């Protein structure tokens, strides 16, 4: 899966959670709005740590974000 495809999934989840780019950058991946925008457009790849932070925040698996699973929502434990 390409950076742009991963970014598109994360961007969709961000919008579903009603987070602005500013809030997403600040609250989820701890970067500026400018950096968040570049990451969400696929210009800069998300780090592994940021992928984990996104998965936790949006209740999806990292495998979903990487395109290895089709199911988006994690099963309750």
PQR file with spaces between the fields and no chain letter, atoms N, CA, C, O and H, PARSE charges and radii, in Angstrom:
ATOM       1  N    UNK     1       0.850   -1.174    0.000 -0.4000 1.5000
ATOM       2  CA   UNK     1       0.000    0.000    0.000 -0.0000 2.0000
ATOM       3  C    UNK     1       0.899    1.241    0.000  0.5500 1.7000
ATOM       4  O    UNK     1       1.899    1.290    0.716 -0.5500 1.4000
ATOM       5  N    UNK     2       0.543    2.223   -0.792 -0.4000 1.5000
ATOM       6  CA   UNK     2       1.362    3.429   -0.910 -0.0000 2.0000
ATOM       7  C    UNK     2       1.067    4.418    0.218  0.5500 1.7000
ATOM       8  O    UNK     2       0.063    4.300    0.921 -0.5500 1.4000
ATOM       9  H    UNK     2      -0.270    2.184   -1.374  0.4000 1.0000
ATOM      10  N    UNK     3       1.960    5.391    0.375 -0.4000 1.5000
ATOM      11  CA   UNK     3       1.741    6.457    1.365 -0.0000 2.0000
ATOM      12  C    UNK     3       0.408    7.151    1.127  0.5500 1.7000
ATOM      13  O    UNK     3      -0.320    7.446    2.074 -0.5500 1.4000
ATOM      14  H    UNK     3       2.776    5.487   -0.196  0.4000 1.0000
ATOM      15  N    UNK     4       0.090    7.411   -0.141 -0.4000 1.5000
ATOM      16  CA   UNK     4      -1.155    8.108   -0.469 -0.0000 2.0000
ATOM      17  C    UNK     4      -2.376    7.281   -0.074  0.5500 1.7000
ATOM      18  O    UNK     4      -3.372    7.838    0.387 -0.5500 1.4000
ATOM      19  H    UNK     4       0.682    7.171   -0.910  0.4000 1.0000
ATOM      20  N    UNK     5      -2.315    5.971   -0.247 -0.4000 1.5000
ATOM      21  CA   UNK     5      -3.443    5.106    0.113 -0.0000 2.0000
ATOM      22  C    UNK     5      -3.629    5.050    1.631  0.5500 1.7000
ATOM      23  O    UNK     5      -4.755    5.102    2.127 -0.5500 1.4000
ATOM      24  H    UNK     5      -1.506    5.519   -0.622  0.4000 1.0000
ATOM      25  N    UNK     6      -2.527    4.944    2.358 -0.4000 1.5000
ATOM      26  CA   UNK     6      -2.601    4.955    3.823 -0.0000 2.0000
ATOM      27  C    UNK     6      -3.138    6.296    4.295  0.5500 1.7000
ATOM      28  O    UNK     6      -4.003    6.355    5.169 -0.5500 1.4000
ATOM      29  H    UNK     6      -1.613    4.902    1.955  0.4000 1.0000
ATOM      30  N    UNK     7      -2.623    7.367    3.714 -0.4000 1.5000
ATOM      31  CA   UNK     7      -3.073    8.714    4.077 -0.0000 2.0000
ATOM      32  C    UNK     7      -4.561    8.887    3.799  0.5500 1.7000
ATOM      33  O    UNK     7      -5.270    9.506    4.592 -0.5500 1.4000
ATOM      34  H    UNK     7      -1.920    7.319    3.005  0.4000 1.0000
ATOM      35  N    UNK     8      -5.040    8.349    2.687 -0.4000 1.5000
ATOM      36  CA   UNK     8      -6.462    8.466    2.342 -0.0000 2.0000
ATOM      37  C    UNK     8      -7.331    7.768    3.383  0.5500 1.7000
ATOM      38  O    UNK     8      -8.378    8.290    3.763 -0.5500 1.4000
ATOM      39  H    UNK     8      -4.464    7.846    2.042  0.4000 1.0000
ATOM      40  N    UNK     9      -6.908    6.592    3.848 -0.4000 1.5000
ATOM      41  CA   UNK     9      -7.668    5.887    4.891 -0.0000 2.0000
ATOM      42  C    UNK     9      -7.702    6.702    6.175  0.5500 1.7000
ATOM      43  O    UNK     9      -8.754    6.859    6.794 -0.5500 1.4000
ATOM      44  H    UNK     9      -6.056    6.168    3.539  0.4000 1.0000
ATOM      45  N    UNK    10      -6.549    7.215    6.567 -0.4000 1.5000
ATOM      46  CA   UNK    10      -6.477    7.996    7.801 -0.0000 2.0000
ATOM      47  C    UNK    10      -7.288    9.278    7.659  0.5500 1.7000
ATOM      48  O    UNK    10      -7.959    9.692    8.605 -0.5500 1.4000
ATOM      49  H    UNK    10      -5.694    7.087    6.065  0.4000 1.0000
ATOM      50  N    UNK    11      -7.236    9.901    6.507 -0.4000 1.5000
ATOM      51  CA   UNK    11      -7.993   11.130    6.282 -0.0000 2.0000
ATOM      52  C    UNK    11      -9.496   10.867    6.369  0.5500 1.7000
ATOM      53  O    UNK    11     -10.235   11.677    6.929 -0.5500 1.4000
ATOM      54  H    UNK    11      -6.692    9.564    5.738  0.4000 1.0000
ATOM      55  N    UNK    12      -9.948    9.748    5.824 -0.4000 1.5000
ATOM      56  CA   UNK    12     -11.362    9.377    5.923 -0.0000 2.0000
ATOM      57  C    UNK    12     -11.762    9.181    7.381  0.5500 1.7000
ATOM      58  O    UNK    12     -12.808    9.666    7.813 -0.5500 1.4000
ATOM      59  H    UNK    12      -9.348    9.090    5.370  0.4000 1.0000
ATOM      60  N    UNK    13     -10.932    8.474    8.137 -0.4000 1.5000
ATOM      61  CA   UNK    13     -11.214    8.255    9.559 -0.0000 2.0000
ATOM      62  C    UNK    13     -11.227    9.574   10.325  0.5500 1.7000
ATOM      63  O    UNK    13     -12.053    9.772   11.216 -0.5500 1.4000
ATOM      64  H    UNK    13     -10.082    8.080    7.786  0.4000 1.0000
ATOM      65  N    UNK    14     -10.316   10.468    9.978 -0.4000 1.5000
ATOM      66  CA   UNK    14     -10.257   11.786   10.619 -0.0000 2.0000
ATOM      67  C    UNK    14     -11.555   12.542   10.389  0.5500 1.7000
ATOM      68  O    UNK    14     -12.115   13.128   11.315 -0.5500 1.4000
ATOM      69  H    UNK    14      -9.645   10.307    9.254  0.4000 1.0000
ATOM      70  N    UNK    15     -12.026   12.527    9.154 -0.4000 1.5000
ATOM      71  CA   UNK    15     -13.268   13.229    8.821 -0.0000 2.0000
ATOM      72  C    UNK    15     -14.470   12.595    9.514  0.5500 1.7000
ATOM      73  O    UNK    15     -15.351   13.305    9.997 -0.5500 1.4000
ATOM      74  H    UNK    15     -11.571   12.052    8.402  0.4000 1.0000
ATOM      75  N    UNK    16     -14.512   11.262    9.566 -0.4000 1.5000
ATOM      76  CA   UNK    16     -15.601   10.565   10.258 -0.0000 2.0000
ATOM      77  C    UNK    16     -15.632   10.929   11.738  0.5500 1.7000
ATOM      78  O    UNK    16     -16.697   10.946   12.355 -0.5500 1.4000
ATOM      79  H    UNK    16     -13.796   10.685    9.173  0.4000 1.0000
ATOM      80  N    UNK    17     -14.462   11.220   12.309 -0.4000 1.5000
ATOM      81  CA   UNK    17     -14.361   11.595   13.721 -0.0000 2.0000
ATOM      82  C    UNK    17     -14.558   13.098   13.922  0.5500 1.7000
ATOM      83  O    UNK    17     -14.431   13.601   15.038 -0.5500 1.4000
ATOM      84  H    UNK    17     -13.596   11.206   11.808  0.4000 1.0000
ATOM      85  N    UNK    18     -14.867   13.811   12.839 -0.4000 1.5000
ATOM      86  CA   UNK    18     -15.076   15.264   12.895 -0.0000 2.0000
ATOM      87  C    UNK    18     -13.880   16.014   13.472  0.5500 1.7000
ATOM      88  O    UNK    18     -14.039   16.954   14.251 -0.5500 1.4000
ATOM      89  H    UNK    18     -14.970   13.402   11.932  0.4000 1.0000
ATOM      90  N    UNK    19     -12.685   15.587   13.081 -0.4000 1.5000
ATOM      91  CA   UNK    19     -11.465   16.269   13.511 -0.0000 2.0000
ATOM      92  C    UNK    19     -10.955   17.150   12.378  0.5500 1.7000
ATOM      93  O    UNK    19     -10.880   16.706   11.232 -0.5500 1.4000
ATOM      94  H    UNK    19     -12.556   14.823   12.448  0.4000 1.0000
ATOM      95  N    UNK    20     -10.609   18.376   12.684 -0.4000 1.5000
ATOM      96  CA   UNK    20      -9.948   19.232   11.703 -0.0000 2.0000
ATOM      97  C    UNK    20      -8.505   18.765   11.565  0.5500 1.7000
ATOM      98  O    UNK    20      -8.018   17.986   12.384 -0.5500 1.4000
ATOM      99  H    UNK    20     -10.670   18.737   13.614  0.4000 1.0000
ATOM     100  N    UNK    21      -7.824   19.244   10.527 -0.4000 1.5000
ATOM     101  CA   UNK    21      -6.406   18.921   10.386 -0.0000 2.0000
ATOM     102  C    UNK    21      -5.619   19.448   11.577  0.5500 1.7000
ATOM     103  O    UNK    21      -4.682   18.802   12.047 -0.5500 1.4000
ATOM     104  H    UNK    21      -8.220   19.877    9.861  0.4000 1.0000
ATOM     105  N    UNK    22      -5.999   20.619   12.061 -0.4000 1.5000
ATOM     106  CA   UNK    22      -5.319   21.206   13.223 -0.0000 2.0000
ATOM     107  C    UNK    22      -5.466   20.287   14.427  0.5500 1.7000
ATOM     108  O    UNK    22      -4.478   19.947   15.077 -0.5500 1.4000
ATOM     109  H    UNK    22      -6.760   21.144   11.679  0.4000 1.0000
ATOM     110  N    UNK    23      -6.714   19.878   14.727 -0.4000 1.5000
ATOM     111  CA   UNK    23      -6.950   19.016   15.890 -0.0000 2.0000
ATOM     112  C    UNK    23      -6.324   17.644   15.712  0.5500 1.7000
ATOM     113  O    UNK    23      -5.778   17.084   16.663 -0.5500 1.4000
ATOM     114  H    UNK    23      -7.517   20.154   14.199  0.4000 1.0000
ATOM     115  N    UNK    24      -6.398   17.095   14.508 -0.4000 1.5000
ATOM     116  CA   UNK    24      -5.771   15.802   14.238 -0.0000 2.0000
ATOM     117  C    UNK    24      -4.269   15.878   14.504  0.5500 1.7000
ATOM     118  O    UNK    24      -3.704   15.022   15.185 -0.5500 1.4000
ATOM     119  H    UNK    24      -6.842   17.550   13.736  0.4000 1.0000
ATOM     120  N    UNK    25      -3.635   16.911   13.960 -0.4000 1.5000
ATOM     121  CA   UNK    25      -2.195   17.080   14.162 -0.0000 2.0000
ATOM     122  C    UNK    25      -1.833   17.241   15.617  0.5500 1.7000
ATOM     123  O    UNK    25      -0.879   16.634   16.103 -0.5500 1.4000
ATOM     124  H    UNK    25      -4.094   17.606   13.408  0.4000 1.0000
ATOM     125  N    UNK    26      -2.600   18.065   16.315 -0.4000 1.5000
ATOM     126  CA   UNK    26      -2.305   18.376   17.713 -0.0000 2.0000
ATOM     127  C    UNK    26      -2.628   17.205   18.641  0.5500 1.7000
ATOM     128  O    UNK    26      -1.813   16.843   19.489 -0.5500 1.4000
ATOM     129  H    UNK    26      -3.375   18.558   15.920  0.4000 1.0000
ATOM     130  N    UNK    27      -3.816   16.613   18.484 -0.4000 1.5000
ATOM     131  CA   UNK    27      -4.307   15.618   19.440 -0.0000 2.0000
ATOM     132  C    UNK    27      -3.890   14.180   19.133  0.5500 1.7000
ATOM     133  O    UNK    27      -3.724   13.373   20.048 -0.5500 1.4000
ATOM     134  H    UNK    27      -4.478   16.907   17.795  0.4000 1.0000
ATOM     135  N    UNK    28      -3.721   13.861   17.859 -0.4000 1.5000
ATOM     136  CA   UNK    28      -3.485   12.462   17.499 -0.0000 2.0000
ATOM     137  C    UNK    28      -2.014   12.180   17.202  0.5500 1.7000
ATOM     138  O    UNK    28      -1.432   11.263   17.781 -0.5500 1.4000
ATOM     139  H    UNK    28      -3.856   14.517   17.116  0.4000 1.0000
ATOM     140  N    UNK    29      -1.410   12.960   16.304 -0.4000 1.5000
ATOM     141  CA   UNK    29      -0.024   12.646   15.930 -0.0000 2.0000
ATOM     142  C    UNK    29       0.982   13.684   16.408  0.5500 1.7000
ATOM     143  O    UNK    29       2.178   13.552   16.147 -0.5500 1.4000
ATOM     144  H    UNK    29      -1.883   13.704   15.833  0.4000 1.0000
ATOM     145  N    UNK    30       0.514   14.711   17.102 -0.4000 1.5000
ATOM     146  CA   UNK    30       1.379   15.683   17.778 -0.0000 2.0000
ATOM     147  C    UNK    30       2.335   16.410   16.832  0.5500 1.7000
ATOM     148  O    UNK    30       3.542   16.479   17.065 -0.5500 1.4000
ATOM     149  H    UNK    30      -0.457   14.818   17.313  0.4000 1.0000
ATOM     150  N    UNK    31       1.751   16.953   15.753 -0.4000 1.5000
ATOM     151  CA   UNK    31       2.513   17.752   14.789 -0.0000 2.0000
ATOM     152  C    UNK    31       1.715   19.006   14.442  0.5500 1.7000
ATOM     153  O    UNK    31       0.552   19.130   14.824 -0.5500 1.4000
ATOM     154  H    UNK    31       0.771   16.898   15.564  0.4000 1.0000
ATOM     155  N    UNK    32       2.337   19.926   13.724 -0.4000 1.5000
ATOM     156  CA   UNK    32       1.654   21.151   13.295 -0.0000 2.0000
ATOM     157  C    UNK    32       0.611   20.837   12.226  0.5500 1.7000
ATOM     158  O    UNK    32       0.610   19.752   11.645 -0.5500 1.4000
ATOM     159  H    UNK    32       3.282   19.825   13.414  0.4000 1.0000
ATOM     160  N    UNK    33      -0.269   21.794   11.976 -0.4000 1.5000
ATOM     161  CA   UNK    33      -1.283   21.633   10.928 -0.0000 2.0000
ATOM     162  C    UNK    33      -0.613   21.451    9.573  0.5500 1.7000
ATOM     163  O    UNK    33      -1.068   20.639    8.767 -0.5500 1.4000
ATOM     164  H    UNK    33      -0.268   22.675   12.448  0.4000 1.0000
ATOM     165  N    UNK    34       0.457   22.191    9.310 -0.4000 1.5000
ATOM     166  CA   UNK    34       1.149   22.091    8.019 -0.0000 2.0000
ATOM     167  C    UNK    34       1.700   20.682    7.805  0.5500 1.7000
ATOM     168  O    UNK    34       1.574   20.121    6.716 -0.5500 1.4000
ATOM     169  H    UNK    34       0.826   22.850    9.965  0.4000 1.0000
ATOM     170  N    UNK    35       2.305   20.117    8.835 -0.4000 1.5000
ATOM     171  CA   UNK    35       2.847   18.756    8.729 -0.0000 2.0000
ATOM     172  C    UNK    35       1.719   17.743    8.620  0.5500 1.7000
ATOM     173  O    UNK    35       1.807   16.799    7.836 -0.5500 1.4000
ATOM     174  H    UNK    35       2.408   20.572    9.719  0.4000 1.0000
ATOM     175  N    UNK    36       0.655   17.932    9.401 -0.4000 1.5000
ATOM     176  CA   UNK    36      -0.499   17.030    9.321 -0.0000 2.0000
ATOM     177  C    UNK    36      -1.069   17.033    7.909  0.5500 1.7000
ATOM     178  O    UNK    36      -1.394   15.976    7.367 -0.5500 1.4000
ATOM     179  H    UNK    36       0.583   18.700   10.038  0.4000 1.0000
ATOM     180  N    UNK    37      -1.192   18.208    7.314 -0.4000 1.5000
ATOM     181  CA   UNK    37      -1.718   18.325    5.951 -0.0000 2.0000
ATOM     182  C    UNK    37      -0.859   17.549    4.959  0.5500 1.7000
ATOM     183  O    UNK    37      -1.387   16.839    4.103 -0.5500 1.4000
ATOM     184  H    UNK    37      -0.929   19.067    7.754  0.4000 1.0000
ATOM     185  N    UNK    38       0.447   17.678    5.069 -0.4000 1.5000
ATOM     186  CA   UNK    38       1.355   16.963    4.162 -0.0000 2.0000
ATOM     187  C    UNK    38       1.241   15.455    4.351  0.5500 1.7000
ATOM     188  O    UNK    38       1.289   14.700    3.380 -0.5500 1.4000
ATOM     189  H    UNK    38       0.876   18.254    5.765  0.4000 1.0000
ATOM     190  N    UNK    39       1.090   15.020    5.591 -0.4000 1.5000
ATOM     191  CA   UNK    39       0.938   13.591    5.859 -0.0000 2.0000
ATOM     192  C    UNK    39      -0.397   13.086    5.317  0.5500 1.7000
ATOM     193  O    UNK    39      -0.458   12.012    4.718 -0.5500 1.4000
ATOM     194  H    UNK    39       1.051   15.634    6.379  0.4000 1.0000
ATOM     195  N    UNK    40      -1.472   13.861    5.525 -0.4000 1.5000
ATOM     196  CA   UNK    40      -2.800   13.455    5.074 -0.0000 2.0000
ATOM     197  C    UNK    40      -2.931   13.486    3.551  0.5500 1.7000
ATOM     198  O    UNK    40      -3.829   12.851    2.999 -0.5500 1.4000
ATOM     199  H    UNK    40      -1.422   14.733    6.011  0.4000 1.0000
ATOM     200  N    UNK    41      -2.058   14.209    2.875 -0.4000 1.5000
ATOM     201  CA   UNK    41      -2.046   14.235    1.409 -0.0000 2.0000
ATOM     202  C    UNK    41      -1.065   13.226    0.820  0.5500 1.7000
ATOM     203  O    UNK    41      -0.946   13.112   -0.400 -0.5500 1.4000
ATOM     204  H    UNK    41      -1.329   14.725    3.324  0.4000 1.0000
ATOM     205  N    UNK    42      -0.360   12.493    1.688 -0.4000 1.5000
ATOM     206  CA   UNK    42       0.581   11.478    1.227 -0.0000 2.0000
ATOM     207  C    UNK    42       1.929   12.023    0.802  0.5500 1.7000
ATOM     208  O    UNK    42       2.740   11.289    0.237 -0.5500 1.4000
ATOM     209  H    UNK    42      -0.456   12.586    2.679  0.4000 1.0000
ATOM     210  N    UNK    43       2.187   13.303    1.065 -0.4000 1.5000
ATOM     211  CA   UNK    43       3.476   13.892    0.694 -0.0000 2.0000
ATOM     212  C    UNK    43       4.586   13.472    1.648  0.5500 1.7000
ATOM     213  O    UNK    43       5.742   13.344    1.245 -0.5500 1.4000
ATOM     214  H    UNK    43       1.528   13.899    1.525  0.4000 1.0000
ATOM     215  N    UNK    44       4.235   13.258    2.909 -0.4000 1.5000
ATOM     216  CA   UNK    44       5.170   12.791    3.936 -0.0000 2.0000
ATOM     217  C    UNK    44       4.562   11.518    4.524  0.5500 1.7000
ATOM     218  O    UNK    44       3.386   11.526    4.887 -0.5500 1.4000
ATOM     219  H    UNK    44       3.295   13.362    3.236  0.4000 1.0000
ATOM     220  N    UNK    45       5.321   10.428    4.628 -0.4000 1.5000
ATOM     221  CA   UNK    45       4.748    9.201    5.194 -0.0000 2.0000
ATOM     222  C    UNK    45       4.507    9.314    6.700  0.5500 1.7000
ATOM     223  O    UNK    45       5.212   10.035    7.406 -0.5500 1.4000
ATOM     224  H    UNK    45       6.276   10.422    4.333  0.4000 1.0000
ATOM     225  N    UNK    46       3.507    8.592    7.167 -0.4000 1.5000
ATOM     226  CA   UNK    46       3.263    8.475    8.601 -0.0000 2.0000
ATOM     227  C    UNK    46       4.315    7.540    9.188  0.5500 1.7000
ATOM     228  O    UNK    46       4.667    6.533    8.573 -0.5500 1.4000
ATOM     229  H    UNK    46       2.935    8.006    6.594  0.4000 1.0000
ATOM     230  N    UNK    47       4.816    7.872   10.372 -0.4000 1.5000
ATOM     231  CA   UNK    47       5.758    6.985   11.055 -0.0000 2.0000
ATOM     232  C    UNK    47       4.979    5.804   11.629  0.5500 1.7000
ATOM     233  O    UNK    47       3.753    5.843   11.729 -0.5500 1.4000
ATOM     234  H    UNK    47       4.530    8.690   10.871  0.4000 1.0000
ATOM     235  N    UNK    48       5.699    4.767   12.000 -0.4000 1.5000
ATOM     236  CA   UNK    48       5.059    3.604   12.616 -0.0000 2.0000
ATOM     237  C    UNK    48       4.335    4.034   13.888  0.5500 1.7000
ATOM     238  O    UNK    48       3.218    3.588   14.148 -0.5500 1.4000
ATOM     239  H    UNK    48       6.696    4.735   11.919  0.4000 1.0000
ATOM     240  N    UNK    49       4.964    4.894   14.676 -0.4000 1.5000
ATOM     241  CA   UNK    49       4.341    5.379   15.911 -0.0000 2.0000
ATOM     242  C    UNK    49       3.042    6.125   15.605  0.5500 1.7000
ATOM     243  O    UNK    49       2.049    5.956   16.312 -0.5500 1.4000
ATOM     244  H    UNK    49       5.872    5.256   14.464  0.4000 1.0000
ATOM     245  N    UNK    50       3.046    6.941   14.568 -0.4000 1.5000
ATOM     246  CA   UNK    50       1.834    7.683   14.196 -0.0000 2.0000
ATOM     247  C    UNK    50       0.735    6.745   13.716  0.5500 1.7000
ATOM     248  O    UNK    50      -0.443    6.981   13.984 -0.5500 1.4000
ATOM     249  H    UNK    50       3.853    7.079   13.993  0.4000 1.0000
ATOM     250  N    UNK    51       1.110    5.687   13.011 -0.4000 1.5000
ATOM     251  CA   UNK    51       0.123    4.685   12.578 -0.0000 2.0000
ATOM     252  C    UNK    51      -0.524    4.054   13.806  0.5500 1.7000
ATOM     253  O    UNK    51      -1.743    3.882   13.843 -0.5500 1.4000
ATOM     254  H    UNK    51       2.067    5.495   12.793  0.4000 1.0000
ATOM     255  N    UNK    52       0.279    3.707   14.810 -0.4000 1.5000
ATOM     256  CA   UNK    52      -0.267    3.131   16.037 -0.0000 2.0000
ATOM     257  C    UNK    52      -1.179    4.121   16.749  0.5500 1.7000
ATOM     258  O    UNK    52      -2.235    3.740   17.255 -0.5500 1.4000
ATOM     259  H    UNK    52       1.269    3.846   14.780  0.4000 1.0000
ATOM     260  N    UNK    53      -0.777    5.397   16.792 -0.4000 1.5000
ATOM     261  CA   UNK    53      -1.603    6.422   17.435 -0.0000 2.0000
ATOM     262  C    UNK    53      -2.939    6.577   16.715  0.5500 1.7000
ATOM     263  O    UNK    53      -3.980    6.714   17.357 -0.5500 1.4000
ATOM     264  H    UNK    53       0.081    5.707   16.381  0.4000 1.0000
ATOM     265  N    UNK    54      -2.911    6.557   15.392 -0.4000 1.5000
ATOM     266  CA   UNK    54      -4.148    6.663   14.607 -0.0000 2.0000
ATOM     267  C    UNK    54      -5.037    5.443   14.832  0.5500 1.7000
ATOM     268  O    UNK    54      -6.247    5.577   15.019 -0.5500 1.4000
ATOM     269  H    UNK    54      -2.065    6.445   14.871  0.4000 1.0000
ATOM     270  N    UNK    55      -4.440    4.263   14.814 -0.4000 1.5000
ATOM     271  CA   UNK    55      -5.214    3.038   15.021 -0.0000 2.0000
ATOM     272  C    UNK    55      -5.917    3.064   16.371  0.5500 1.7000
ATOM     273  O    UNK    55      -7.092    2.713   16.477 -0.5500 1.4000
ATOM     274  H    UNK    55      -3.458    4.154   14.663  0.4000 1.0000
ATOM     275  N    UNK    56      -5.191    3.483   17.398 -0.4000 1.5000
ATOM     276  CA   UNK    56      -5.778    3.548   18.737 -0.0000 2.0000
ATOM     277  C    UNK    56      -6.891    4.586   18.797  0.5500 1.7000
ATOM     278  O    UNK    56      -7.966    4.313   19.331 -0.5500 1.4000
ATOM     279  H    UNK    56      -4.236    3.769   17.312  0.4000 1.0000
ATOM     280  N    UNK    57      -6.644    5.760   18.261 -0.4000 1.5000
ATOM     281  CA   UNK    57      -7.631    6.850   18.320 -0.0000 2.0000
ATOM     282  C    UNK    57      -8.916    6.501   17.567  0.5500 1.7000
ATOM     283  O    UNK    57     -10.013    6.813   18.031 -0.5500 1.4000
ATOM     284  H    UNK    57      -5.771    5.982   17.827  0.4000 1.0000
ATOM     285  N    UNK    58      -8.780    5.851   16.401 -0.4000 1.5000
ATOM     286  CA   UNK    58      -9.934    5.577   15.553 -0.0000 2.0000
ATOM     287  C    UNK    58     -10.478    4.159   15.710  0.5500 1.7000
ATOM     288  O    UNK    58     -11.372    3.753   14.969 -0.5500 1.4000
ATOM     289  H    UNK    58      -7.889    5.598   16.024  0.4000 1.0000
ATOM     290  N    UNK    59      -9.942    3.404   16.672 -0.4000 1.5000
ATOM     291  CA   UNK    59     -10.403    2.051   16.977 -0.0000 2.0000
ATOM     292  C    UNK    59     -10.373    1.133   15.753  0.5500 1.7000
ATOM     293  O    UNK    59     -11.334    0.422   15.462 -0.5500 1.4000
ATOM     294  H    UNK    59      -9.215    3.734   17.275  0.4000 1.0000
ATOM     295  N    UNK    60      -9.253    1.170   15.055 -0.4000 1.5000
ATOM     296  CA   UNK    60      -9.034    0.272   13.927 -0.0000 2.0000
ATOM     297  C    UNK    60      -7.691   -0.422   14.139  0.5500 1.7000
ATOM     298  O    UNK    60      -6.883    0.007   14.962 -0.5500 1.4000
ATOM     299  H    UNK    60      -8.472    1.747   15.292  0.4000 1.0000
ATOM     300  N    UNK    61      -7.468   -1.484   13.399 -0.4000 1.5000
ATOM     301  CA   UNK    61      -6.183   -2.174   13.520 -0.0000 2.0000
ATOM     302  C    UNK    61      -5.143   -1.514   12.616  0.5500 1.7000
ATOM     303  O    UNK    61      -5.476   -0.859   11.628 -0.5500 1.4000
ATOM     304  H    UNK    61      -8.124   -1.833   12.730  0.4000 1.0000
ATOM     305  N    UNK    62      -3.891   -1.704   12.976 -0.4000 1.5000
ATOM     306  CA   UNK    62      -2.823   -1.216   12.101 -0.0000 2.0000
ATOM     307  C    UNK    62      -2.865   -1.983   10.775  0.5500 1.7000
ATOM     308  O    UNK    62      -2.514   -1.437    9.729 -0.5500 1.4000
ATOM     309  H    UNK    62      -3.621   -2.236   13.779  0.4000 1.0000
ATOM     310  N    UNK    63      -3.285   -3.224   10.821 -0.4000 1.5000
ATOM     311  CA   UNK    63      -3.403   -4.026    9.600 -0.0000 2.0000
ATOM     312  C    UNK    63      -4.420   -3.410    8.646  0.5500 1.7000
ATOM     313  O    UNK    63      -4.227   -3.443    7.431 -0.5500 1.4000
ATOM     314  H    UNK    63      -3.570   -3.667   11.671  0.4000 1.0000
ATOM     315  N    UNK    64      -5.497   -2.849    9.183 -0.4000 1.5000
ATOM     316  CA   UNK    64      -6.478   -2.147    8.350 -0.0000 2.0000
ATOM     317  C    UNK    64      -5.829   -0.930    7.691  0.5500 1.7000
ATOM     318  O    UNK    64      -5.995   -0.709    6.491 -0.5500 1.4000
ATOM     319  H    UNK    64      -5.653   -2.822   10.171  0.4000 1.0000
ATOM     320  N    UNK    65      -5.096   -0.148    8.470 -0.4000 1.5000
ATOM     321  CA   UNK    65      -4.465    1.050    7.922 -0.0000 2.0000
ATOM     322  C    UNK    65      -3.441    0.708    6.844  0.5500 1.7000
ATOM     323  O    UNK    65      -3.276    1.455    5.880 -0.5500 1.4000
ATOM     324  H    UNK    65      -4.962   -0.328    9.445  0.4000 1.0000
ATOM     325  N    UNK    66      -2.758   -0.415    7.006 -0.4000 1.5000
ATOM     326  CA   UNK    66      -1.767   -0.841    6.013 -0.0000 2.0000
ATOM     327  C    UNK    66      -2.394   -1.611    4.846  0.5500 1.7000
ATOM     328  O    UNK    66      -1.689   -2.011    3.919 -0.5500 1.4000
ATOM     329  H    UNK    66      -2.891   -1.022    7.789  0.4000 1.0000
ATOM     330  N    UNK    67      -3.718   -1.821    4.889 -0.4000 1.5000
ATOM     331  CA   UNK    67      -4.416   -2.473    3.791 -0.0000 2.0000
ATOM     332  C    UNK    67      -4.376   -3.984    3.808  0.5500 1.7000
ATOM     333  O    UNK    67      -4.656   -4.623    2.794 -0.5500 1.4000
ATOM     334  H    UNK    67      -4.290   -1.496    5.642  0.4000 1.0000
ATOM     335  N    UNK    68      -4.032   -4.563    4.937 -0.4000 1.5000
ATOM     336  CA   UNK    68      -3.947   -6.025    5.040 -0.0000 2.0000
ATOM     337  C    UNK    68      -5.231   -6.647    5.559  0.5500 1.7000
ATOM     338  O    UNK    68      -5.404   -7.864    5.497 -0.5500 1.4000
ATOM     339  H    UNK    68      -3.804   -4.045    5.761  0.4000 1.0000
ATOM     340  N    UNK    69      -6.136   -5.814    6.073 -0.4000 1.5000
ATOM     341  CA   UNK    69      -7.452   -6.262    6.542 -0.0000 2.0000
ATOM     342  C    UNK    69      -8.506   -5.371    5.931  0.5500 1.7000
ATOM     343  O    UNK    69      -8.288   -4.177    5.725 -0.5500 1.4000
ATOM     344  H    UNK    69      -5.996   -4.825    6.123  0.4000 1.0000
ATOM     345  N    UNK    70      -9.662   -5.965    5.640 -0.4000 1.5000
ATOM     346  CA   UNK    70     -10.760   -5.177    5.090 -0.0000 2.0000
ATOM     347  C    UNK    70     -11.655   -4.618    6.190  0.5500 1.7000
ATOM     348  O    UNK    70     -12.235   -3.544    6.030 -0.5500 1.4000
ATOM     349  H    UNK    70      -9.840   -6.935    5.807  0.4000 1.0000
ATOM     350  N    UNK    71     -11.771   -5.335    7.302 -0.4000 1.5000
ATOM     351  CA   UNK    71     -12.617   -4.892    8.411 -0.0000 2.0000
ATOM     352  C    UNK    71     -11.953   -3.739    9.127  0.5500 1.7000
ATOM     353  O    UNK    71     -10.782   -3.810    9.499 -0.5500 1.4000
ATOM     354  H    UNK    71     -11.300   -6.207    7.432  0.4000 1.0000
ATOM     355  N    UNK    72     -12.717   -2.673    9.315 -0.4000 1.5000
ATOM     356  CA   UNK    72     -12.141   -1.469    9.893 -0.0000 2.0000
ATOM     357  C    UNK    72     -12.224   -1.433   11.409  0.5500 1.7000
ATOM     358  O    UNK    72     -11.297   -0.944   12.056 -0.5500 1.4000
ATOM     359  H    UNK    72     -13.668   -2.616    9.013  0.4000 1.0000
ATOM     360  N    UNK    73     -13.293   -1.931   11.993 -0.4000 1.5000
ATOM     361  CA   UNK    73     -13.496   -1.807   13.431 -0.0000 2.0000
ATOM     362  C    UNK    73     -12.920   -3.002   14.170  0.5500 1.7000
ATOM     363  O    UNK    73     -13.082   -4.149   13.755 -0.5500 1.4000
ATOM     364  H    UNK    73     -14.045   -2.329   11.468  0.4000 1.0000
ATOM     365  N    UNK    74     -12.249   -2.710   15.270 -0.4000 1.5000
ATOM     366  CA   UNK    74     -11.710   -3.776   16.112 -0.0000 2.0000
ATOM     367  C    UNK    74     -12.828   -4.443   16.885  0.5500 1.7000
ATOM     368  O    UNK    74     -13.806   -3.801   17.272 -0.5500 1.4000
ATOM     369  H    UNK    74     -12.118   -1.778   15.608  0.4000 1.0000
ATOM     370  N    UNK    75     -12.673   -5.729   17.104 -0.4000 1.5000
ATOM     371  CA   UNK    75     -13.625   -6.466   17.931 -0.0000 2.0000
ATOM     372  C    UNK    75     -13.371   -6.135   19.391  0.5500 1.7000
ATOM     373  O    UNK    75     -12.216   -6.026   19.802 -0.5500 1.4000
ATOM     374  H    UNK    75     -11.880   -6.250   16.790  0.4000 1.0000
ATOM     375  N    UNK    76     -14.432   -5.972   20.189 -0.4000 1.5000
ATOM     376  CA   UNK    76     -14.225   -5.721   21.624 -0.0000 2.0000
ATOM     377  C    UNK    76     -13.546   -6.912   22.279  0.5500 1.7000
ATOM     378  O    UNK    76     -13.788   -8.060   21.909 -0.5500 1.4000
ATOM     379  H    UNK    76     -15.370   -6.061   19.855  0.4000 1.0000
ATOM     380  N    UNK    77     -12.704   -6.630   23.243 -0.4000 1.5000
ATOM     381  CA   UNK    77     -11.971   -7.694   23.940 -0.0000 2.0000
ATOM     382  C    UNK    77     -12.751   -8.132   25.144  0.5500 1.7000
ATOM     383  O    UNK    77     -12.312   -9.021   25.874 -0.5500 1.4000
ATOM     384  H    UNK    77     -12.507   -5.697   23.544  0.4000 1.0000
